[in-house]
Amino acid sequence: MNMHSALKTLAALALGLLLGACSKDEPAGKPKLTIWWFQWAPADGLQQLADDYGAKYGVEVKVEQIPLSSYQDKVFLEFGNSPTAFDIVIGDSQWIGRGATKGLYVELSDWLPTVVDMTQIHPRAARYLCEYPEGSNRWYAAPCETDAVGLVYRKDWFEDPAERSAFKAKYKRELSVPTTWDEFHDVAEFFQRPDEKRYGCVFTTGRAYDALTMGLQNLLWAFGGMWHEQGSNRVVGFLDTPESAAAVDFFAKLIRLGPKGAENLDYGQSLENFANGSTAMLINYFAFFPGIQKDFGERAGFAVLPAKNGKRVSSLGGQGMSISSRISSTQQERAKIFIAWFLQREIQEEWIKKPGGFTANTQILASEAFRAQTPYNGPFANSIDTMQDFWNVPVFNELLSVTQRYIGLAVDGEMPTAQALRELAIEKERILREAGLLK
């Protein structure tokens, strides 16, 4: 028996044992499992799968959806209770450091490889969504939603003969989907016509939670900038560089090629500025694109992000499934049963049919069937290998808060970019040093 077959057999046996498990503290009535996630289409899809699971195994599974703006605060407040109201939390990748080191998430290191072939989880999804510390092979989550930032554009505008002729006359080249950030700027500039209520582009730029940071970092990395030194937590001299400053300044220029208020848009607001038909290009997460495809049909096109000097990087999105440590052993086992079921290849094949249900399964991602399923699946699959993530250390939220503040000051023109980056770097090192993460 080869290794892959052995792992499949082991996974099947483990799942069977879990499905037969019982405990003395089994609650009366129908068994229940509660999952918390934020409010969006993939959570609806997960509930549909959960209903199928419940019908087959007699377990009532509820996916409770919480508004994104309050999701993080509500989750970490809930961890103060025992038991928590949720059994499984689908948490942002950046939370895993805090979940692991504070004992909030059940460690899955011994269990997870028995129910899924870890070599079939995309390495970037495993690294950012499931593992802490990086490179440790210690698992605190199983992959649920794998996501990346991509580009959606008004295909009908790009193909309009009059627009194509006017663009060529002005820029001396064909109007096409931008492959570089400089080309992106030209296209956005061309379509920026406030008097006609047409606009060039929109990004996520909101100051609540992480919208501005997620919007910027696609350019930060492509321009050669970084949040910290690779392989260490040193920030000063690595974030505050000419490359980082160039990315922030270019990002600020692009923001101004958008509708009024484009400098402060959360995820939903940026989507709305494209969905209302007024904007040529949108940079946002692929998981939001099914709704655009549904509304626009052939009028919308999808692509990977542009590059800078041949370097293209997509901000990782998505979340992993983590089990609360604040619940009974029975509920922890019940959570494992559900996660093992969800990770099966046949269930992942159903998951990808749900709006925004992107998998981390490498075999599915590489298949022609997946690429052909929707017009955005191909660009998504082409973005996976370029994904990078923000900090996921335990003090992630403190680092995010100062990043949002100082980057906001720079793009709003309230502080010189070089100064903002320098002060941000110093502040980040202070936070890391006080947390014992920087010597």
C-alpha positions as a Markdown table, in Angstrom:
| # | Residue | x | y | z |
|---|---|---|---|---|
| 1 | Met | 0.0 | 0.0 | 0.0 |
| 2 | Asn | 1.5 | 3.4 | -1.0 |
| 3 | Met | 1.6 | 6.3 | 1.4 |
| 4 | His | -1.4 | 8.1 | -0.1 |
| 5 | Ser | -3.6 | 5.0 | 0.2 |
| 6 | Ala | -2.4 | 4.4 | 3.7 |
| 7 | Leu | -3.3 | 7.9 | 4.8 |
| 8 | Lys | -6.7 | 7.6 | 3.1 |
| 9 | Thr | -7.3 | 4.3 | 4.9 |
| 10 | Leu | -6.2 | 5.8 | 8.2 |
| 11 | Ala | -8.4 | 8.8 | 7.8 |
| 12 | Ala | -11.4 | 6.6 | 7.0 |
| 13 | Leu | -10.7 | 4.4 | 10.1 |
| 14 | Ala | -10.3 | 7.5 | 12.3 |
| 15 | Leu | -13.5 | 9.0 | 11.1 |
| 16 | Gly | -15.3 | 5.8 | 11.7 |
| 17 | Leu | -14.1 | 5.6 | 15.2 |
| 18 | Leu | -15.0 | 9.2 | 15.9 |
| 19 | Leu | -18.5 | 8.8 | 14.5 |
| 20 | Gly | -19.0 | 5.9 | 16.9 |
| 21 | Ala | -17.7 | 7.8 | 19.9 |
| 22 | Cys | -19.8 | 8.4 | 23.0 |
| 23 | Ser | -19.2 | 9.8 | 26.5 |
| 24 | Lys | -20.6 | 9.7 | 30.0 |
| 25 | Asp | -21.2 | 13.5 | 29.8 |
| 26 | Glu | -23.4 | 13.2 | 26.6 |
| 27 | Pro | -26.1 | 15.9 | 26.9 |
| 28 | Ala | -29.7 | 14.9 | 26.8 |
| 29 | Gly | -31.6 | 15.3 | 23.5 |
| 30 | Lys | -30.3 | 15.7 | 20.0 |
| 31 | Pro | -26.5 | 16.3 | 20.0 |
| 32 | Lys | -25.6 | 19.9 | 19.0 |
| 33 | Leu | -22.5 | 21.6 | 17.6 |
| 34 | Thr | -22.1 | 25.4 | 17.3 |
| 35 | Ile | -19.8 | 27.1 | 14.9 |
| 36 | Trp | -19.1 | 30.9 | 14.9 |
| 37 | Trp | -18.1 | 32.7 | 11.7 |
| 38 | Phe | -18.6 | 36.2 | 10.4 |
| 39 | Gln | -21.5 | 37.2 | 8.2 |
| 40 | Trp | -20.9 | 36.4 | 4.5 |
| 41 | Ala | -21.8 | 34.0 | 1.7 |
| 42 | Pro | -19.3 | 31.2 | 2.6 |
| 43 | Ala | -20.9 | 30.9 | 6.0 |
| 44 | Asp | -24.3 | 30.3 | 4.3 |
| 45 | Gly | -22.6 | 27.6 | 2.2 |
| 46 | Leu | -21.1 | 26.0 | 5.3 |
| 47 | Gln | -24.5 | 25.9 | 7.0 |
| 48 | Gln | -25.9 | 24.1 | 3.9 |
| 49 | Leu | -23.2 | 21.4 | 4.3 |
| 50 | Ala | -23.8 | 21.3 | 8.0 |
| 51 | Asp | -27.5 | 20.6 | 7.4 |
| 52 | Asp | -26.5 | 17.6 | 5.2 |
| 53 | Tyr | -24.2 | 16.4 | 7.9 |
| 54 | Gly | -26.9 | 16.8 | 10.6 |
| 55 | Ala | -29.4 | 14.8 | 8.5 |
| 56 | Lys | -26.9 | 12.0 | 8.0 |
| 57 | Tyr | -25.4 | 11.8 | 11.5 |
| 58 | Gly | -28.2 | 13.1 | 13.7 |
| 59 | Val | -26.2 | 16.1 | 15.0 |
| 60 | Glu | -27.7 | 19.6 | 14.9 |
| 61 | Val | -25.0 | 21.9 | 13.6 |
| 62 | Lys | -25.6 | 25.7 | 13.7 |
| 63 | Val | -23.3 | 28.2 | 12.0 |
| 64 | Glu | -23.9 | 31.5 | 13.8 |
| 65 | Gln | -22.9 | 34.5 | 11.7 |
| 66 | Ile | -21.7 | 37.7 | 13.4 |
| 67 | Pro | -21.1 | 41.0 | 11.6 |
| 68 | Leu | -17.4 | 41.3 | 10.6 |
| 69 | Ser | -16.9 | 44.7 | 12.3 |
| 70 | Ser | -17.6 | 43.2 | 15.7 |
| 71 | Tyr | -16.5 | 39.6 | 15.1 |
| 72 | Gln | -13.0 | 39.7 | 16.6 |
| 73 | Asp | -14.1 | 41.5 | 19.7 |
| 74 | Lys | -17.0 | 39.2 | 20.3 |
| 75 | Val | -15.0 | 36.0 | 19.8 |
| 76 | Phe | -12.2 | 37.0 | 22.3 |
| 77 | Leu | -14.7 | 38.2 | 24.8 |
| 78 | Glu | -16.5 | 34.9 | 24.6 |
| 79 | Phe | -13.2 | 33.1 | 25.3 |
| 80 | Gly | -13.6 | 34.5 | 28.8 |
| 81 | Asn | -16.6 | 32.2 | 29.4 |
| 82 | Ser | -16.5 | 28.5 | 30.2 |
| 83 | Pro | -18.0 | 26.8 | 28.3 |
| 84 | Thr | -17.8 | 29.1 | 25.2 |
| 85 | Ala | -21.0 | 29.5 | 23.2 |
| 86 | Phe | -19.2 | 28.1 | 20.2 |
| 87 | Asp | -17.5 | 24.7 | 19.9 |
| 88 | Ile | -15.7 | 25.6 | 16.7 |
| 89 | Val | -14.6 | 29.1 | 15.8 |
| 90 | Ile | -13.5 | 30.0 | 12.2 |
| 91 | Gly | -10.9 | 32.6 | 13.1 |
| 92 | Asp | -8.8 | 34.8 | 11.0 |
| 93 | Ser | -5.3 | 33.5 | 10.2 |
| 94 | Gln | -3.7 | 36.3 | 12.3 |
| 95 | Trp | -5.5 | 35.0 | 15.4 |
| 96 | Ile | -3.7 | 31.7 | 15.5 |
| 97 | Gly | -0.7 | 33.0 | 17.5 |
| 98 | Arg | -3.0 | 34.3 | 20.3 |
| 99 | Gly | -5.2 | 31.2 | 20.2 |
| 100 | Ala | -2.3 | 28.9 | 20.5 |
| 101 | Thr | -0.2 | 30.7 | 23.1 |
| 102 | Lys | -3.1 | 31.6 | 25.3 |
| 103 | Gly | -4.5 | 28.1 | 25.4 |
| 104 | Leu | -7.7 | 29.1 | 23.6 |
| 105 | Tyr | -7.5 | 26.6 | 20.8 |
| 106 | Val | -7.2 | 22.9 | 21.2 |
| 107 | Glu | -3.9 | 21.7 | 19.7 |
| 108 | Leu | -4.5 | 19.3 | 16.8 |
| 109 | Ser | -0.9 | 18.3 | 16.1 |
| 110 | Asp | -1.3 | 14.5 | 16.8 |
| 111 | Trp | -4.9 | 14.2 | 15.5 |
| 112 | Leu | -5.1 | 16.2 | 12.3 |
| 113 | Pro | -2.6 | 14.1 | 10.3 |
| 114 | Thr | -4.7 | 11.0 | 11.1 |
| 115 | Val | -7.7 | 12.4 | 9.3 |
| 116 | Val | -6.2 | 14.3 | 6.3 |
| 117 | Asp | -3.2 | 13.8 | 4.2 |
| 118 | Met | -1.2 | 16.9 | 5.2 |
| 119 | Thr | 0.7 | 16.9 | 1.9 |
| 120 | Gln | -2.6 | 17.6 | 0.2 |
| 121 | Ile | -3.1 | 20.9 | 2.1 |
| 122 | His | -1.6 | 23.8 | 0.2 |
| 123 | Pro | 1.6 | 24.7 | 2.0 |
| 124 | Arg | 0.7 | 28.4 | 2.3 |
| 125 | Ala | -2.8 | 27.6 | 3.7 |
| 126 | Ala | -1.2 | 25.2 | 6.2 |
| 127 | Arg | 1.5 | 27.7 | 7.1 |
| 128 | Tyr | -0.8 | 30.7 | 7.6 |
| 129 | Leu | -4.1 | 29.2 | 8.6 |
| 130 | Cys | -3.2 | 26.2 | 10.7 |
| 131 | Glu | 0.3 | 26.2 | 12.1 |
| 132 | Tyr | 2.0 | 28.0 | 15.0 |
| 133 | Pro | 4.8 | 28.8 | 15.4 |
| 134 | Glu | 5.7 | 28.9 | 11.7 |
| 135 | Gly | 7.6 | 25.7 | 10.7 |
| 136 | Ser | 6.9 | 23.9 | 13.9 |
| 137 | Asn | 4.4 | 21.3 | 12.6 |
| 138 | Arg | 2.1 | 22.2 | 15.5 |
| 139 | Trp | -1.5 | 22.5 | 14.3 |
| 140 | Tyr | -4.2 | 24.6 | 16.0 |
| 141 | Ala | -6.7 | 24.8 | 13.1 |
| 142 | Ala | -7.8 | 22.8 | 10.1 |
| 143 | Pro | -8.2 | 24.7 | 6.8 |
| 144 | Cys | -11.7 | 25.9 | 6.1 |
| 145 | Glu | -11.8 | 28.9 | 3.8 |
| 146 | Thr | -8.8 | 29.6 | 1.7 |
| 147 | Asp | -8.8 | 33.1 | 0.1 |
| 148 | Ala | -6.6 | 35.6 | -1.7 |
| 149 | Val | -7.0 | 39.1 | -3.1 |
| 150 | Gly | -7.7 | 39.4 | -6.8 |
| 151 | Leu | -8.9 | 41.8 | -9.4 |
| 152 | Val | -12.4 | 42.2 | -10.9 |
| 153 | Tyr | -13.0 | 44.6 | -13.8 |
| 154 | Arg | -15.7 | 45.9 | -16.0 |
| 155 | Lys | -15.1 | 43.6 | -19.0 |
| 156 | Asp | -17.8 | 45.4 | -21.1 |
| 157 | Trp | -15.9 | 48.7 | -20.6 |
| 158 | Phe | -12.6 | 47.2 | -21.5 |
| 159 | Glu | -14.1 | 45.7 | -24.7 |
| 160 | Asp | -16.0 | 48.8 | -25.8 |
| 161 | Pro | -14.6 | 50.0 | -29.2 |
| 162 | Ala | -14.9 | 53.7 | -28.4 |
| 163 | Glu | -13.1 | 53.2 | -25.0 |
| 164 | Arg | -10.4 | 51.1 | -26.7 |
| 165 | Ser | -9.8 | 53.7 | -29.3 |
| 166 | Ala | -9.6 | 56.6 | -26.9 |
| 167 | Phe | -7.3 | 54.7 | -24.6 |
| 168 | Lys | -4.9 | 53.8 | -27.4 |
| 169 | Ala | -4.8 | 57.4 | -28.6 |
| 170 | Lys | -3.9 | 58.6 | -25.1 |
| 171 | Tyr | -1.5 | 55.9 | -23.9 |
| 172 | Lys | -0.2 | 54.5 | -27.2 |
| 173 | Arg | -1.1 | 50.9 | -26.3 |
| 174 | Glu | -4.1 | 48.6 | -26.2 |
| 175 | Leu | -6.6 | 48.8 | -23.4 |
| 176 | Ser | -6.2 | 45.5 | -21.6 |
| 177 | Val | -6.4 | 43.9 | -18.2 |
| 178 | Pro | -3.4 | 45.4 | -16.3 |
| 179 | Thr | -0.5 | 43.1 | -15.6 |
| 180 | Thr | 1.6 | 45.7 | -13.8 |
| 181 | Trp | 0.7 | 48.3 | -11.2 |
| 182 | Asp | 1.8 | 51.0 | -13.5 |
| 183 | Glu | -0.6 | 49.8 | -16.2 |
| 184 | Phe | -3.3 | 49.6 | -13.4 |
| 185 | His | -2.7 | 53.3 | -12.7 |
| 186 | Asp | -3.1 | 54.2 | -16.3 |
| 187 | Val | -6.4 | 52.3 | -16.7 |
| 188 | Ala | -7.8 | 53.7 | -13.5 |
| 189 | Glu | -6.7 | 57.2 | -14.5 |
| 190 | Phe | -8.4 | 56.7 | -17.9 |
| 191 | Phe | -11.7 | 55.7 | -16.4 |
| 192 | Gln | -11.7 | 58.3 | -13.7 |
| 193 | Arg | -14.5 | 60.6 | -14.8 |
| 194 | Pro | -16.3 | 62.0 | -11.8 |
| 195 | Asp | -18.5 | 64.3 | -14.0 |
| 196 | Glu | -19.9 | 61.1 | -15.6 |
| 197 | Lys | -20.1 | 59.3 | -12.3 |
| 198 | Arg | -17.5 | 56.8 | -13.5 |
| 199 | Tyr | -14.5 | 56.0 | -11.4 |
| 200 | Gly | -11.2 | 54.2 | -11.9 |
| 201 | Cys | -10.7 | 51.8 | -9.0 |
| 202 | Val | -11.6 | 50.9 | -5.4 |
| 203 | Phe | -9.6 | 49.2 | -2.7 |
| 204 | Thr | -10.4 | 48.2 | 0.9 |
| 205 | Thr | -9.2 | 51.2 | 2.9 |
| 206 | Gly | -11.4 | 51.2 | 6.0 |
| 207 | Arg | -9.9 | 52.1 | 9.3 |
| 208 | Ala | -11.8 | 49.6 | 11.4 |
| 209 | Tyr | -10.2 | 46.2 | 11.8 |
| 210 | Asp | -7.8 | 45.4 | 8.9 |
| 211 | Ala | -9.3 | 46.8 | 5.6 |
| 212 | Leu | -6.6 | 49.4 | 5.0 |
| 213 | Thr | -3.8 | 47.0 | 5.8 |
| 214 | Met | -5.1 | 44.3 | 3.6 |
| 215 | Gly | -5.5 | 46.7 | 0.7 |
| 216 | Leu | -2.0 | 48.2 | 1.0 |
| 217 | Gln | 0.1 | 45.1 | 1.6 |
| 218 | Asn | -0.5 | 43.7 | -1.9 |
| 219 | Leu | 1.5 | 46.7 | -3.2 |
| 220 | Leu | 3.9 | 46.8 | -0.2 |
| 221 | Trp | 5.3 | 43.3 | -1.0 |
| 222 | Ala | 5.2 | 43.8 | -4.8 |
| 223 | Phe | 7.2 | 47.0 | -4.5 |
| 224 | Gly | 9.9 | 45.2 | -2.4 |
| 225 | Gly | 8.7 | 46.4 | 1.0 |
| 226 | Met | 8.0 | 44.2 | 4.1 |
| 227 | Trp | 6.4 | 44.3 | 7.5 |
| 228 | His | 9.5 | 42.8 | 9.2 |
| 229 | Glu | 12.7 | 41.0 | 8.4 |
| 230 | Gln | 12.2 | 37.6 | 6.9 |
| 231 | Gly | 12.8 | 35.0 | 9.5 |
| 232 | Ser | 12.8 | 37.4 | 12.4 |
| 233 | Asn | 10.6 | 40.0 | 14.1 |
| 234 | Arg | 12.9 | 42.9 | 13.5 |
| 235 | Val | 11.0 | 45.9 | 12.0 |
| 236 | Val | 13.2 | 49.0 | 12.2 |
| 237 | Gly | 15.2 | 49.2 | 9.0 |
| 238 | Phe | 13.0 | 46.7 | 7.2 |
| 239 | Leu | 9.6 | 48.3 | 7.1 |
| 240 | Asp | 10.8 | 51.9 | 7.0 |
| 241 | Thr | 12.5 | 51.7 | 3.6 |
| 242 | Pro | 12.3 | 53.6 | 0.3 |
| 243 | Glu | 10.5 | 50.6 | -1.2 |
| 244 | Ser | 7.8 | 50.6 | 1.4 |
| 245 | Ala | 7.4 | 54.4 | 1.1 |
| 246 | Ala | 7.1 | 54.1 | -2.7 |
| 247 | Ala | 4.3 | 51.5 | -2.2 |
| 248 | Val | 2.4 | 53.6 | 0.3 |
| 249 | Asp | 2.6 | 56.7 | -1.9 |
| 250 | Phe | 1.6 | 54.8 | -5.0 |
| 251 | Phe | -1.3 | 53.3 | -3.1 |
| 252 | Ala | -2.4 | 56.8 | -2.1 |
| 253 | Lys | -2.4 | 57.9 | -5.7 |
| 254 | Leu | -4.6 | 54.9 | -6.7 |
| 255 | Ile | -7.1 | 55.6 | -3.9 |
| 256 | Arg | -7.6 | 59.1 | -5.4 |
| 257 | Leu | -8.6 | 57.5 | -8.7 |
| 258 | Gly | -11.8 | 56.3 | -7.1 |
| 259 | Pro | -15.2 | 57.6 | -5.9 |
| 260 | Lys | -15.7 | 60.2 | -3.2 |
| 261 | Gly | -14.8 | 58.6 | 0.2 |
| 262 | Ala | -12.6 | 56.0 | -1.4 |
| 263 | Glu | -10.0 | 56.6 | 1.3 |
| 264 | Asn | -12.1 | 54.9 | 3.9 |
| 265 | Leu | -14.1 | 51.9 | 2.6 |
| 266 | Asp | -14.7 | 48.7 | 4.4 |
| 267 | Tyr | -15.0 | 45.4 | 2.6 |
| 268 | Gly | -18.7 | 45.8 | 1.9 |
| 269 | Gln | -18.5 | 49.5 | 0.9 |
| 270 | Ser | -15.7 | 48.8 | -1.6 |
| 271 | Leu | -17.8 | 46.0 | -3.1 |
| 272 | Glu | -20.8 | 48.3 | -3.3 |
| 273 | Asn | -18.8 | 50.9 | -5.3 |
| 274 | Phe | -18.2 | 48.2 | -7.9 |
| 275 | Ala | -21.6 | 46.6 | -7.7 |
| 276 | Asn | -23.4 | 49.8 | -8.3 |
| 277 | Gly | -21.9 | 49.9 | -11.8 |
| 278 | Ser | -19.8 | 53.0 | -11.3 |
| 279 | Thr | -16.2 | 51.7 | -11.1 |
| 280 | Ala | -13.9 | 50.1 | -13.6 |
| 281 | Met | -11.8 | 47.9 | -11.3 |
| 282 | Leu | -12.0 | 46.5 | -7.8 |
| 283 | Ile | -9.3 | 44.9 | -5.6 |
| 284 | Asn | -10.8 | 42.6 | -3.0 |
| 285 | Tyr | -11.0 | 39.0 | -1.9 |
| 286 | Phe | -12.0 | 36.3 | -4.3 |
| 287 | Ala | -14.6 | 35.0 | -1.8 |
| 288 | Phe | -16.7 | 38.1 | -2.6 |
| 289 | Phe | -16.6 | 37.6 | -6.3 |
| 290 | Pro | -19.4 | 35.1 | -6.7 |
| 291 | Gly | -21.9 | 37.8 | -5.9 |
| 292 | Ile | -20.4 | 40.0 | -8.6 |
| 293 | Gln | -20.5 | 37.3 | -11.1 |
| 294 | Lys | -24.1 | 36.6 | -10.3 |
| 295 | Asp | -25.1 | 40.2 | -10.8 |
| 296 | Phe | -22.9 | 41.2 | -13.7 |
| 297 | Gly | -22.5 | 38.0 | -15.7 |
| 298 | Glu | -20.4 | 38.5 | -18.8 |
| 299 | Arg | -20.0 | 42.2 | -18.0 |
| 300 | Ala | -17.4 | 41.3 | -15.3 |
| 301 | Gly | -14.0 | 39.8 | -15.7 |
| 302 | Phe | -11.6 | 38.4 | -13.1 |
| 303 | Ala | -7.8 | 38.3 | -13.0 |
| 304 | Val | -4.8 | 38.0 | -10.7 |
| 305 | Leu | -3.3 | 41.1 | -9.2 |
| 306 | Pro | -0.8 | 43.2 | -11.1 |
| 307 | Ala | 3.0 | 42.9 | -10.5 |
| 308 | Lys | 5.8 | 45.4 | -10.0 |
| 309 | Asn | 9.2 | 44.6 | -11.6 |
| 310 | Gly | 8.0 | 41.0 | -12.1 |
| 311 | Lys | 6.9 | 40.5 | -8.5 |
| 312 | Arg | 3.2 | 39.8 | -7.8 |
| 313 | Val | 2.0 | 39.1 | -4.3 |
| 314 | Ser | -1.6 | 38.5 | -3.1 |
| 315 | Ser | -2.7 | 39.2 | 0.5 |
| 316 | Leu | -3.8 | 36.0 | 2.0 |
| 317 | Gly | -7.4 | 35.7 | 3.3 |
| 318 | Gly | -9.4 | 32.9 | 4.7 |
| 319 | Gln | -9.8 | 31.2 | 8.0 |
| 320 | Gly | -9.2 | 27.9 | 9.7 |
| 321 | Met | -11.5 | 25.8 | 11.9 |
| 322 | Ser | -10.3 | 25.8 | 15.6 |
| 323 | Ile | -11.8 | 24.0 | 18.5 |
| 324 | Ser | -12.5 | 25.9 | 21.7 |
| 325 | Ser | -10.5 | 24.6 | 24.7 |
| 326 | Arg | -13.3 | 26.0 | 26.9 |
| 327 | Ile | -15.8 | 23.2 | 26.1 |
| 328 | Ser | -16.2 | 19.6 | 27.4 |
| 329 | Ser | -14.2 | 16.7 | 26.1 |
| 330 | Thr | -17.4 | 15.4 | 24.5 |
| 331 | Gln | -17.9 | 18.6 | 22.5 |
| 332 | Gln | -14.3 | 18.6 | 21.5 |
| 333 | Glu | -14.6 | 15.1 | 20.1 |
| 334 | Arg | -17.9 | 16.1 | 18.4 |
| 335 | Ala | -16.0 | 19.1 | 16.8 |
| 336 | Lys | -13.3 | 16.7 | 15.6 |
| 337 | Ile | -15.9 | 14.5 | 14.0 |
| 338 | Phe | -17.3 | 17.4 | 12.0 |
| 339 | Ile | -13.9 | 18.7 | 10.9 |
| 340 | Ala | -12.8 | 15.2 | 9.8 |
| 341 | Trp | -16.0 | 14.9 | 7.8 |
| 342 | Phe | -15.5 | 18.4 | 6.2 |
| 343 | Leu | -11.9 | 17.6 | 5.1 |
| 344 | Gln | -12.9 | 14.5 | 3.1 |
| 345 | Arg | -12.2 | 14.9 | -0.6 |
| 346 | Glu | -15.9 | 14.3 | -1.5 |
| 347 | Ile | -17.1 | 17.0 | 0.9 |
| 348 | Gln | -14.5 | 19.5 | -0.3 |
| 349 | Glu | -15.8 | 18.8 | -3.8 |
| 350 | Glu | -19.2 | 20.0 | -2.5 |
| 351 | Trp | -17.7 | 22.9 | -0.6 |
| 352 | Ile | -16.2 | 24.4 | -3.8 |
| 353 | Lys | -19.7 | 24.5 | -5.3 |
| 354 | Lys | -20.8 | 26.9 | -2.6 |
| 355 | Pro | -20.4 | 30.7 | -3.3 |
| 356 | Gly | -16.9 | 31.6 | -2.1 |
| 357 | Gly | -16.2 | 28.1 | -0.9 |
| 358 | Phe | -12.5 | 27.9 | -1.7 |
| 359 | Thr | -10.5 | 24.8 | -0.7 |
| 360 | Ala | -7.0 | 24.3 | 0.4 |
| 361 | Asn | -6.9 | 20.8 | -1.3 |
| 362 | Thr | -4.1 | 20.9 | -3.8 |
| 363 | Gln | -5.5 | 18.2 | -6.0 |
| 364 | Ile | -8.7 | 20.0 | -6.4 |
| 365 | Leu | -7.0 | 23.4 | -6.9 |
| 366 | Ala | -4.8 | 21.8 | -9.7 |
| 367 | Ser | -7.7 | 20.2 | -11.5 |
| 368 | Glu | -9.1 | 21.5 | -14.8 |
| 369 | Ala | -12.6 | 20.9 | -13.5 |
| 370 | Phe | -12.0 | 23.4 | -10.7 |
| 371 | Arg | -10.6 | 26.0 | -13.1 |
| 372 | Ala | -13.5 | 25.6 | -15.5 |
| 373 | Gln | -16.2 | 25.8 | -12.8 |
| 374 | Thr | -16.3 | 29.6 | -12.6 |
| 375 | Pro | -14.6 | 32.5 | -14.4 |
| 376 | Tyr | -12.8 | 33.4 | -11.2 |
| 377 | Asn | -11.5 | 30.0 | -10.1 |
| 378 | Gly | -8.6 | 30.1 | -12.6 |
| 379 | Pro | -7.3 | 33.4 | -11.4 |
| 380 | Phe | -7.8 | 32.2 | -7.8 |
| 381 | Ala | -5.8 | 29.0 | -8.4 |
| 382 | Asn | -3.1 | 31.2 | -10.0 |
| 383 | Ser | -2.9 | 33.4 | -6.9 |
| 384 | Ile | -2.5 | 30.7 | -4.3 |
| 385 | Asp | 1.3 | 30.4 | -4.7 |
| 386 | Thr | 1.7 | 34.2 | -4.3 |
| 387 | Met | -0.2 | 34.5 | -1.0 |
| 388 | Gln | 1.4 | 36.2 | 2.0 |
| 389 | Asp | 0.0 | 37.1 | 5.4 |
| 390 | Phe | 0.2 | 39.9 | 8.0 |
| 391 | Trp | 1.6 | 39.2 | 11.5 |
| 392 | Asn | 0.1 | 36.2 | 13.2 |
| 393 | Val | 1.9 | 36.5 | 16.5 |
| 394 | Pro | -0.1 | 36.7 | 19.8 |
| 395 | Val | 0.1 | 40.6 | 19.8 |
| 396 | Phe | -1.3 | 40.7 | 16.2 |
| 397 | Asn | -4.1 | 43.0 | 17.2 |
| 398 | Glu | -1.8 | 45.5 | 18.8 |
| 399 | Leu | 0.4 | 45.5 | 15.7 |
| 400 | Leu | -2.6 | 45.8 | 13.4 |
| 401 | Ser | -4.0 | 48.8 | 15.4 |
| 402 | Val | -0.8 | 50.8 | 15.0 |
| 403 | Thr | -0.5 | 49.8 | 11.4 |
| 404 | Gln | -4.0 | 51.0 | 10.6 |
| 405 | Arg | -3.2 | 54.3 | 12.4 |
| 406 | Tyr | 0.1 | 55.2 | 10.8 |
| 407 | Ile | -0.7 | 54.0 | 7.3 |
| 408 | Gly | -3.9 | 56.0 | 7.5 |
| 409 | Leu | -1.9 | 59.1 | 8.4 |
| 410 | Ala | 0.4 | 58.6 | 5.5 |
| 411 | Val | -2.2 | 57.9 | 2.8 |
| 412 | Asp | -4.4 | 60.8 | 4.1 |
| 413 | Gly | -1.4 | 63.2 | 3.8 |
| 414 | Glu | -1.5 | 64.0 | 7.5 |
| 415 | Met | 2.1 | 62.8 | 8.1 |
| 416 | Pro | 5.0 | 62.4 | 5.6 |
| 417 | Thr | 5.2 | 58.8 | 4.5 |
| 418 | Ala | 8.8 | 58.2 | 5.6 |
| 419 | Gln | 8.0 | 59.6 | 9.0 |
| 420 | Ala | 4.9 | 57.5 | 9.4 |
| 421 | Leu | 6.8 | 54.3 | 8.5 |
| 422 | Arg | 9.6 | 55.2 | 10.8 |
| 423 | Glu | 7.3 | 55.8 | 13.8 |
| 424 | Leu | 5.3 | 52.7 | 12.9 |
| 425 | Ala | 8.5 | 50.6 | 12.8 |
| 426 | Ile | 9.6 | 51.9 | 16.2 |
| 427 | Glu | 6.1 | 51.4 | 17.7 |
| 428 | Lys | 5.9 | 47.8 | 16.4 |
| 429 | Glu | 9.3 | 46.9 | 17.9 |
| 430 | Arg | 8.1 | 48.3 | 21.2 |
| 431 | Ile | 5.0 | 46.1 | 21.1 |
| 432 | Leu | 7.0 | 43.0 | 20.2 |
| 433 | Arg | 9.7 | 43.7 | 22.8 |
| 434 | Glu | 7.2 | 44.1 | 25.6 |
| 435 | Ala | 5.6 | 40.8 | 24.5 |
| 436 | Gly | 8.9 | 39.1 | 24.7 |
| 437 | Leu | 9.0 | 38.5 | 20.9 |
| 438 | Leu | 12.0 | 40.7 | 20.2 |
| 439 | Lys | 15.3 | 40.9 | 22.1 |
